[in-house]
Amino acid sequence: MYDLLAGKQGLGHSVPLSKEEVLQEIPQIATDNLRGGVVYHDGQFDDSRMGISLLQTAWDYGATAVNYMKVTGLLKDQNGKINGVHLRDELEPGSYQLQAKVVINATGIFVDQLMQMDAPEKDHLVRPSQGVHLVVAHSFLGGDSAIMIPKISDGRVLFAVPWHDKVVLETTDTPMDEFVLEPRALEEEVDFILHTAGQYLKTQPRREDVLSVFAGLHPLAAPKKNASEEKMKEISRSHKIVISDSGLVTITGGKWTTYRAMAEDVINKAIPVAGLPANKCVTKDLPAHGYQEKTDRSNYSYVYGSDYDKIVEIQQEDPGLGNRLHPALDFTGAKVVWAVREEMAVTVEDVLARRLRAIFLDARAAIDVAPAVASIMAQEMGKDSAWEEAQINNFITLANGYLLTPYISNNAGVSLT
């Protein structure tokens, strides 16, 4: 059935495996009561790196992107139609007004906040649900295949997935009360994942084995009045487009695998609102920035695609930037410089969380390299030592939220604030 649904886009045939074949694929799987398995194929990617590539693709075709600029209100004309936004600079003091023919609300889990700027009386479209991810060493699986247990003790699914030479353990789905920028894992979620993973792995992962713990929020459809919790349906997999009376175009839900169809749908809806010519979409087969037909995934550099050659040039100009920042991380100083010059990184968090993913792979190692990253960025951006120290302090505080026990590196030379 899985192969049938995938059709021509399938990545390989699903086949049953004997116990011995399962052990070849996943050497560290528990053998008690193991009878066999089924291999099926799925895609894997780095979501942040994909987002950066799409941003750079937009630049390539003439778009203007602005980072750290928060929408604080909507502008409307005398007829009540939206014709722009109020903006506040989150880095330097300043507020602005930006005129627009159409405003598209593609703010993910925060869509309701913008919709209520338009019409405060409107009901919420979404409510949050939290998933938690624990990152451990690759040795807990011992192979390149993932584990998917289709039904664990409480009926949910358990995943143990190789990712950037680590393993991500995940299964939780917990309703929450509010959307926040930095969701945190609940202790009971962490304990449940560790305990459950230990039932399927030869080695029981312990709290001290966790290199990073992070949580993500996805939207559930907000319950209608008098609706029961059982009637709530998840909208995160399929997208929904809403156009308000004032012309605000909102898209919510969806998934990375359908992002091009989502973009095409929302632009087709926005065109008549803006009074723009209805040109045919040309992005279906458009290569993303950095596209390469073949990549070598033996190290982290493959995420840069064809841009990696330019990072090598930075290393050749300053050989010191070619050194790895930490033995546990496959990152160099040149990649920090690249993040500042070409990827709109302006804080240490930008680099170590949103560009290089270090905080997600090994939060302690990320804390260790924070001073070196701050120093490289300060030199590149013309910042002083006070900026460096503030950035290191801020990052250490953030990164300790990705650990089960606090950690202060001797390299950092600063205390938590």
C-alpha positions as CSV (number, residue, x, y, z in Angstrom):
1,M,0.0,0.0,0.0
2,Y,2.9,2.4,0.8
3,D,4.5,1.7,-2.6
4,L,1.1,2.1,-4.3
5,L,0.5,5.5,-2.8
6,A,4.1,6.7,-3.6
7,G,3.7,5.7,-7.2
8,K,6.4,6.9,-9.5
9,Q,7.8,9.2,-6.8
10,G,8.7,6.2,-4.6
11,L,12.4,5.9,-3.6
12,G,12.5,2.1,-3.6
13,H,10.3,-1.0,-3.1
14,S,9.2,-2.0,0.3
15,V,10.3,-5.6,1.2
16,P,10.1,-7.9,4.2
17,L,13.3,-8.6,6.1
18,S,14.3,-11.6,8.2
19,K,15.6,-11.2,11.7
20,E,19.2,-11.5,10.4
21,E,18.6,-8.9,7.7
22,V,17.2,-6.5,10.2
23,L,20.3,-6.9,12.3
24,Q,22.5,-6.2,9.3
25,E,20.6,-2.9,8.7
26,I,20.4,-1.9,12.4
27,P,23.2,-3.7,14.4
28,Q,22.2,-2.2,17.7
29,I,18.5,-3.1,17.7
30,A,17.3,-5.3,20.6
31,T,17.0,-9.0,19.6
32,D,14.5,-10.1,22.3
33,N,11.3,-11.1,20.5
34,L,12.6,-9.7,17.2
35,R,11.2,-11.8,14.4
36,G,11.8,-9.6,11.4
37,G,10.8,-6.3,9.8
38,V,9.8,-4.4,6.7
39,V,12.1,-2.0,4.9
40,Y,10.5,1.1,3.3
41,H,12.0,4.3,1.9
42,D,11.6,7.9,2.9
43,G,13.4,11.1,2.2
44,Q,15.6,13.1,4.7
45,F,16.8,16.6,4.7
46,D,17.9,19.5,6.9
47,D,15.0,21.9,7.3
48,S,17.0,25.0,8.2
49,R,19.4,24.5,5.4
50,M,16.5,24.0,3.0
51,G,15.0,27.3,4.2
52,I,18.3,29.1,3.6
53,S,18.5,27.6,0.1
54,L,15.0,28.8,-0.7
55,L,15.8,32.3,0.7
56,Q,18.9,32.4,-1.6
57,T,16.8,31.2,-4.5
58,A,14.4,34.1,-4.0
59,W,17.4,36.5,-3.9
60,D,18.6,35.0,-7.2
61,Y,15.3,36.0,-8.8
62,G,15.1,39.5,-7.5
63,A,13.3,39.2,-4.1
64,T,14.1,41.4,-1.1
65,A,14.4,39.6,2.2
66,V,14.6,41.4,5.6
67,N,15.7,39.6,8.8
68,Y,14.6,40.5,12.4
69,M,11.8,42.8,11.3
70,K,8.6,42.2,13.2
71,V,5.1,43.1,12.0
72,T,3.4,45.0,14.7
73,G,0.2,46.0,12.8
74,L,-1.5,46.2,9.4
75,L,-2.2,49.3,7.3
76,K,-5.6,49.8,5.8
77,D,-7.0,52.3,3.3
78,Q,-10.2,54.3,3.7
79,N,-12.2,51.3,2.5
80,G,-10.8,49.0,5.1
81,K,-8.6,47.1,2.7
82,I,-5.1,46.1,3.8
83,N,-2.4,48.0,1.9
84,G,0.7,47.5,4.0
85,V,2.3,46.7,7.4
86,H,3.8,48.4,10.5
87,L,7.3,47.1,11.1
88,R,9.6,47.2,14.1
89,D,13.4,46.5,13.8
90,E,14.3,43.9,16.4
91,L,18.0,44.7,16.2
92,E,18.3,48.5,16.0
93,P,15.7,50.9,17.4
94,G,13.3,51.9,14.6
95,S,9.8,51.5,13.3
96,Y,8.6,51.6,9.7
97,Q,5.6,51.5,7.4
98,L,5.7,49.4,4.3
99,Q,3.2,49.7,1.5
100,A,2.0,46.6,-0.3
101,K,-0.5,45.5,-2.9
102,V,-1.1,42.3,-0.9
103,V,0.0,41.0,2.4
104,I,0.5,37.2,2.8
105,N,0.3,35.8,6.3
106,A,2.7,32.8,6.1
107,T,3.8,33.0,9.7
108,G,3.5,29.3,10.6
109,I,2.3,28.6,14.1
110,F,1.8,32.3,14.6
111,V,-0.9,32.9,11.9
112,D,-3.6,33.7,14.5
113,Q,-1.6,36.6,15.9
114,L,-1.5,38.3,12.5
115,M,-5.1,37.5,11.7
116,Q,-6.2,39.1,14.9
117,M,-4.4,42.3,14.0
118,D,-6.8,42.3,11.0
119,A,-10.0,41.2,12.8
120,P,-9.7,40.8,16.6
121,E,-13.1,39.2,16.9
122,K,-12.1,36.2,14.7
123,D,-11.8,32.7,16.3
124,H,-8.4,31.1,16.3
125,L,-7.5,28.8,13.4
126,V,-4.9,26.7,15.2
127,R,-3.8,25.4,18.5
128,P,-0.4,24.0,19.4
129,S,0.8,20.4,19.8
130,Q,4.4,19.7,20.8
131,G,6.8,17.1,19.6
132,V,10.1,16.4,21.4
133,H,13.4,15.1,20.0
134,L,16.3,13.6,21.8
135,V,19.7,13.5,20.0
136,V,22.2,10.7,21.0
137,A,25.3,9.3,19.4
138,H,25.2,7.3,16.2
139,S,26.4,4.3,18.0
140,F,23.0,3.7,19.5
141,L,21.8,2.5,16.1
142,G,25.1,1.4,14.6
143,G,23.8,1.6,11.0
144,D,22.4,4.0,8.4
145,S,18.9,2.8,8.6
146,A,16.2,4.2,10.9
147,I,13.9,2.4,13.2
148,M,10.1,3.0,13.0
149,I,8.0,1.1,15.5
150,P,4.5,1.5,14.2
151,K,2.8,1.1,17.6
152,I,4.3,1.5,21.0
153,S,2.7,1.1,24.5
154,D,0.3,4.1,24.2
155,G,-0.5,3.6,20.5
156,R,1.9,6.2,19.1
157,V,4.9,5.7,16.8
158,L,8.6,5.6,17.8
159,F,11.3,6.8,15.5
160,A,15.1,6.5,15.9
161,V,16.5,8.2,12.8
162,P,20.2,8.8,11.8
163,W,20.8,12.5,11.1
164,H,24.1,14.3,10.5
165,D,26.0,11.4,12.1
166,K,23.8,11.4,15.2
167,V,20.5,9.7,16.0
168,V,17.2,11.5,16.7
169,L,14.7,9.7,19.1
170,E,11.2,11.0,18.9
171,T,7.6,10.1,19.4
172,T,5.7,12.6,21.5
173,D,2.6,14.6,20.6
174,T,1.4,16.7,23.5
175,P,-1.3,19.4,23.3
176,M,-0.1,22.7,24.6
177,D,-1.7,26.0,25.7
178,E,0.3,28.5,23.6
179,F,2.7,29.0,20.8
180,V,6.2,30.2,21.9
181,L,9.4,30.9,20.1
182,E,11.5,28.5,22.3
183,P,9.3,25.5,23.4
184,R,10.8,23.3,26.0
185,A,10.6,19.5,26.5
186,L,8.5,18.3,29.4
187,E,10.3,16.0,31.8
188,E,7.7,13.3,31.4
189,E,8.2,13.4,27.6
190,V,12.0,13.0,27.9
191,D,11.6,10.1,30.4
192,F,9.0,8.4,28.1
193,I,11.2,8.6,25.0
194,L,14.3,7.2,26.8
195,H,12.3,4.4,28.5
196,T,10.6,3.4,25.3
197,A,13.7,3.6,23.1
198,G,15.4,1.3,25.5
199,Q,12.9,-1.4,24.8
200,Y,14.0,-1.6,21.2
201,L,17.8,-0.8,21.4
202,K,20.5,-3.1,22.8
203,T,21.8,-0.2,24.9
204,Q,19.3,1.8,27.0
205,P,19.9,5.5,26.4
206,R,20.3,7.5,29.6
207,R,19.8,11.1,30.4
208,E,23.6,11.7,30.4
209,D,23.7,10.2,26.8
210,V,21.5,13.0,25.4
211,L,23.6,15.4,23.4
212,S,20.6,17.8,22.8
213,V,16.9,17.9,23.5
214,F,14.7,20.2,21.5
215,A,10.9,20.6,21.0
216,G,8.9,21.7,18.1
217,L,5.4,23.0,17.7
218,H,2.9,22.1,15.0
219,P,-0.6,23.3,14.5
220,L,-3.8,21.4,15.2
221,A,-7.1,22.8,14.0
222,A,-8.5,24.9,16.8
223,P,-11.8,23.3,18.2
224,K,-15.0,25.0,17.2
225,K,-17.4,26.1,19.8
226,N,-19.0,23.2,21.6
227,A,-16.7,20.8,19.7
228,S,-15.1,17.9,21.7
229,E,-11.3,17.3,21.7
230,E,-11.9,14.0,19.8
231,K,-13.3,16.0,16.9
232,M,-10.2,18.1,16.5
233,K,-8.3,17.3,13.3
234,E,-4.7,17.9,12.5
235,I,-4.2,20.5,9.8
236,S,-0.4,20.4,9.7
237,R,-0.2,17.9,6.8
238,S,-2.6,19.6,4.5
239,H,-2.6,23.4,3.9
240,K,-5.5,25.8,4.1
241,I,-5.8,29.3,2.6
242,V,-8.1,31.9,4.0
243,I,-8.7,35.4,2.5
244,S,-10.3,37.9,4.9
245,D,-12.7,40.6,4.0
246,S,-9.9,43.2,4.1
247,G,-7.7,41.2,1.8
248,L,-5.3,39.5,4.2
249,V,-4.2,36.2,2.5
250,T,-3.4,33.6,5.2
251,I,-1.9,30.1,4.6
252,T,-1.6,27.6,7.4
253,G,-0.7,23.9,7.7
254,G,1.2,22.1,5.0
255,K,4.5,20.3,5.0
256,W,8.0,20.5,3.4
257,T,7.2,17.9,0.8
258,T,4.5,20.0,-0.7
259,Y,6.0,23.5,-0.2
260,R,6.1,24.2,-4.0
261,A,2.4,23.4,-4.4
262,M,1.6,25.4,-1.3
263,A,3.5,28.4,-2.7
264,E,1.8,28.1,-6.1
265,D,-1.7,27.9,-4.5
266,V,-1.2,30.9,-2.2
267,I,0.2,33.1,-5.0
268,N,-2.7,32.1,-7.3
269,K,-5.0,33.3,-4.5
270,A,-3.0,36.5,-3.9
271,I,-2.8,37.6,-7.6
272,P,-6.4,38.8,-7.9
273,V,-6.3,40.4,-4.4
274,A,-3.3,42.5,-5.6
275,G,-4.7,43.1,-9.1
276,L,-1.6,41.5,-10.6
277,P,-1.5,39.8,-14.0
278,A,-2.2,36.1,-13.8
279,N,1.0,34.7,-15.1
280,K,1.7,31.0,-15.2
281,C,3.7,29.5,-12.3
282,V,7.3,28.6,-13.4
283,T,8.7,27.2,-10.2
284,K,7.6,23.5,-10.5
285,D,10.9,22.4,-11.9
286,L,13.1,25.3,-10.9
287,P,16.3,24.2,-9.2
288,A,16.9,25.6,-5.8
289,H,20.0,27.7,-5.1
290,G,23.1,25.6,-4.8
291,Y,21.6,22.7,-6.8
292,Q,24.0,19.8,-7.6
293,E,23.0,16.6,-9.2
294,K,25.4,14.5,-7.1
295,T,26.5,15.2,-3.5
296,D,28.9,13.5,-1.1
297,R,27.1,13.1,2.2
298,S,30.2,11.9,4.0
299,N,30.5,15.3,5.8
300,Y,28.2,18.2,6.6
301,S,29.5,20.3,3.7
302,Y,27.1,18.6,1.3
303,V,24.3,20.9,2.6
304,Y,25.9,23.9,0.8
305,G,25.7,22.3,-2.7
306,S,27.6,24.2,-5.3
307,D,28.2,27.1,-2.8
308,Y,30.8,25.0,-1.0
309,D,33.4,25.9,-3.6
310,K,33.0,29.5,-2.5
311,I,33.5,28.5,1.2
312,V,36.7,26.7,0.1
313,E,37.9,30.0,-1.5
314,I,37.4,31.8,1.9
315,Q,39.5,29.1,3.5
316,Q,42.2,29.6,0.9
317,E,42.3,33.3,1.5
318,D,42.6,32.7,5.3
319,P,43.9,29.2,6.0
320,G,43.1,29.6,9.7
321,L,39.4,29.6,8.8
322,G,39.7,26.1,7.4
323,N,40.2,24.6,10.8
324,R,37.4,22.7,12.5
325,L,35.9,24.6,15.4
326,H,35.4,21.5,17.5
327,P,36.3,17.8,17.2
328,A,32.7,16.8,17.6
329,L,31.4,19.2,14.9
330,D,32.1,19.2,11.2
331,F,32.2,23.0,11.0
332,T,35.0,25.5,10.2
333,G,35.5,29.2,10.7
334,A,34.9,29.7,6.9
335,K,31.3,28.5,7.4
336,V,30.8,31.1,10.1
337,V,32.1,33.8,7.7
338,W,29.8,32.5,5.0
339,A,26.8,32.5,7.3
340,V,27.4,36.2,8.0
341,R,28.2,37.3,4.4
342,E,25.6,35.2,2.5
343,E,23.0,33.8,4.9
344,M,21.9,36.9,7.0
345,A,23.4,35.6,10.2
346,V,23.8,38.4,12.8
347,T,24.0,36.6,16.1
348,V,25.9,33.6,17.5
349,E,22.5,31.9,17.8
350,D,21.8,32.5,14.1
351,V,25.1,30.6,13.3
352,L,25.1,27.8,15.8
353,A,21.3,27.1,15.7
354,R,19.8,28.3,12.4
355,R,22.8,27.9,10.0
356,L,25.1,25.2,11.3
357,R,22.6,23.3,13.5
358,A,25.3,22.7,16.2
359,I,23.0,23.4,19.1
360,F,20.7,20.5,17.9
361,L,23.5,18.1,17.3
362,D,25.6,18.6,20.4
363,A,24.6,21.5,22.7
364,R,27.7,21.1,24.9
365,A,30.0,21.3,21.9
366,A,28.0,24.3,20.6
367,I,28.7,26.1,24.0
368,D,32.4,25.2,23.7
369,V,32.7,26.9,20.3
370,A,30.5,30.0,21.0
371,P,33.5,32.2,21.9
372,A,35.4,31.3,18.7
373,V,32.2,31.9,16.7
374,A,31.6,35.3,18.4
375,S,35.2,36.3,17.7
376,I,35.0,35.4,14.0
377,M,31.7,37.2,13.7
378,A,32.9,40.3,15.5
379,Q,35.8,40.6,13.2
380,E,33.6,40.1,10.1
381,M,30.9,42.5,11.3
382,G,33.1,45.1,13.0
383,K,31.7,44.5,16.5
384,D,33.5,45.2,19.8
385,S,34.4,42.9,22.8
386,A,31.3,43.9,24.7
387,W,29.2,42.6,21.8
388,E,31.2,39.4,21.9
389,E,30.7,38.8,25.6
390,A,26.9,39.6,25.4
391,Q,26.6,37.2,22.5
392,I,28.4,34.4,24.3
393,N,26.3,34.9,27.5
394,N,23.1,34.9,25.5
395,F,24.0,31.8,23.7
396,I,25.1,29.9,26.8
397,T,21.7,30.7,28.4
398,L,19.9,29.5,25.3
399,A,22.0,26.3,24.8
400,N,21.5,25.1,28.4
401,G,17.8,24.9,27.5
402,Y,18.8,22.2,25.1
403,L,20.5,20.1,27.8
404,L,19.1,18.0,30.6
405,T,21.8,19.2,33.0
406,P,23.4,22.7,32.9
407,Y,26.8,23.0,31.3
408,I,29.4,25.9,31.4
409,S,32.4,25.4,29.2
410,N,35.9,26.4,30.4
411,N,36.4,27.8,26.9
412,A,33.5,30.3,27.3
413,G,35.1,32.2,30.2
414,V,31.7,33.8,31.1
415,S,29.0,33.0,33.6
416,L,25.3,32.4,32.9
417,T,23.2,35.5,33.1
